[in-house]
Amino acid sequence: MNNEPSRQVAPARLTAPLTITLSGSDLEHLNAYREAVHALQPANWPANAKHGDAPNKYRTQFEGQRDVAEDALAKILSNAVDAPPRCAAE
């Protein structure tokens, strides 16, 4: 019996351009990501987010939004790579 752990093969690296179309909830994820990245830049903070414990709450809110959207976008891209090729007529 082989006691070595089984190794999963990593997906093949992409070598050709990937073109995808985002629509519906995919666009919502992209917009949420863009909004969060913009909001996290201190120059874009509203005045009420700059004092006391407000900066931590503000950052936590938008870091969470950014992270959720980032994960969703990564999954969208990965799924696009794994999807079967579409016909040009579609």
C-alpha positions in Angstrom: 0.0 0.0 0.0 1.3 3.4 -0.9 1.4 5.7 2.1 2.4 8.9 0.2 -0.3 11.5 0.1 -2.0 11.9 -3.2 -1.1 15.1 -5.0 -3.6 17.1 -7.0 -2.5 18.3 -10.3 -2.7 22.1 -10.6 -4.7 23.5 -13.5 -2.9 24.2 -16.6 -1.5 27.8 -16.8 -3.2 30.1 -19.2 -1.1 31.1 -22.2 -3.7 32.7 -24.5 -5.8 35.8 -23.9 -9.0 35.3 -22.0 -12.0 37.4 -23.0 -15.2 37.3 -20.9 -18.4 39.3 -20.8 -19.6 40.4 -17.4 -23.3 40.9 -16.9 -25.9 40.7 -14.1 -24.6 39.8 -10.7 -21.0 39.6 -12.2 -21.2 43.3 -12.8 -22.5 43.8 -9.2 -19.4 42.0 -7.9 -17.1 44.2 -10.0 -18.9 47.4 -9.0 -18.8 46.4 -5.3 -15.0 45.7 -5.6 -14.4 49.1 -7.4 -16.5 50.9 -4.8 -14.7 49.3 -1.9 -11.2 50.0 -3.4 -12.2 53.6 -3.9 -13.7 54.0 -0.4 -10.6 52.5 1.2 -8.3 55.3 -0.1 -8.0 57.7 2.9 -8.4 60.7 0.5 -11.9 59.5 -0.3 -13.1 59.0 3.3 -16.0 61.0 4.5 -15.4 63.4 7.4 -17.3 61.3 9.8 -15.0 58.3 9.2 -11.8 60.1 10.2 -12.2 60.4 14.0 -12.3 58.2 17.0 -13.1 54.6 16.3 -14.8 55.4 13.0 -11.7 54.8 10.8 -11.6 51.1 12.0 -15.3 50.6 11.5 -15.1 52.2 8.1 -12.1 50.2 7.0 -13.6 47.0 8.3 -16.8 47.5 6.3 -15.1 48.2 3.0 -12.3 45.7 3.5 -15.1 43.0 4.0 -16.9 44.3 0.9 -13.7 44.2 -1.1 -12.7 40.7 0.0 -16.1 39.2 -0.8 -16.2 40.9 -4.2 -12.6 39.8 -4.9 -13.4 36.2 -4.1 -16.5 36.3 -6.3 -14.5 37.8 -9.2 -11.8 35.2 -8.9 -14.4 32.5 -9.1 -16.0 34.1 -12.1 -12.6 34.2 -13.9 -11.8 30.6 -12.9 -15.2 29.4 -14.1 -14.7 31.3 -17.4 -11.5 29.5 -18.0 -13.1 26.1 -17.2 -16.2 26.7 -19.3 -16.4 25.0 -22.7 -15.6 27.2 -25.7 -18.5 29.0 -27.2 -19.3 29.1 -30.8 -18.8 32.4 -32.6 -22.5 32.4 -33.6 -23.6 32.6 -29.9 
